[in-house]
Amino acid sequence: MSRLSLYLGLLLISSGVISYLSTGMESITALIPSLFGLAFLLLGLMGQINETWRKHTMHIALLIALLGLGGSVRGLITLIEFITSIDRFAAVITQSIMAVSCIYFILAGFRSFLGTRFGRKNTVEEPGDL
């Protein structure tokens, strides 16, 4: 999960910066996904550095993913309306990327926690795990 947090952090930082630059740097709110991405990146790094922190940092990352999903799910709903309107292209795409990423992270987190709780004896990430 901590590696997935790193990847999600990089994805959200990139999408926020690209959105900000593609809109002519007019609205600072385009960088909101980058702030969430920075949080995921830092929590992922903390989980990688200290194995005893991993469980706590991933719980915090899941909470941030829930908050991020709450703030960006509107982008998924608007994506359908977007097909007919191009005026908010960057905002709709960035919100949709953030919402889908947060949904994936939440589902992966639940799967990991359930696997740790009920199935796996080893809580350390396997080399191939995300």
Residue, then its C-alpha position, 0 to 999 in steps of 0.5 A: m500500500s505504501r508504494l501505491s500511495l507513492y504512485l498515487g501521489l506522483l499522479l495527483i501532483s502531475s495532474g494538478v500541475i498540468s491542469y494549472l499550467s494548461t489553464g494559463m495559471e489563472s486559478i490556484t485551485a487547479l493545484i488542489p490535487s497536487l496538495f493531496g498528491l503531496a500528502f500521499l507521497l509523504l505518507g508513502l515515503m514514511g511507510q517505506i522508511n519505517e515499517t512500524w509506521r506503515k499501518h498508521t500512515m496507510h490509515i491516514a492515507l485512506l482517510i485522505a483518499l476518502l476526503g479527496l473522493g468527496g471533493s472530486v466525485r463531482g468531476l465524474i458526474t460532470l464528465i458526462e455533461f462535459i461531452t457537450s461542453i468544453d468550457r471546463f475541460a481541465a477541471v473536469i478531467t483533473q477532478s475525474i482523475m483524482a476521483v478514480s485514483c481515490i476510489y482505486f486507492i480506497l478499494a486497494g486499502f480495504r483489500s489490503f486491510l481485510g487480507t491482513r486481518f483475515g488471511r495473510k499472516n505477513t503484513v509486510e508488502e511483497p515485492g510485487d504488491l502495489 
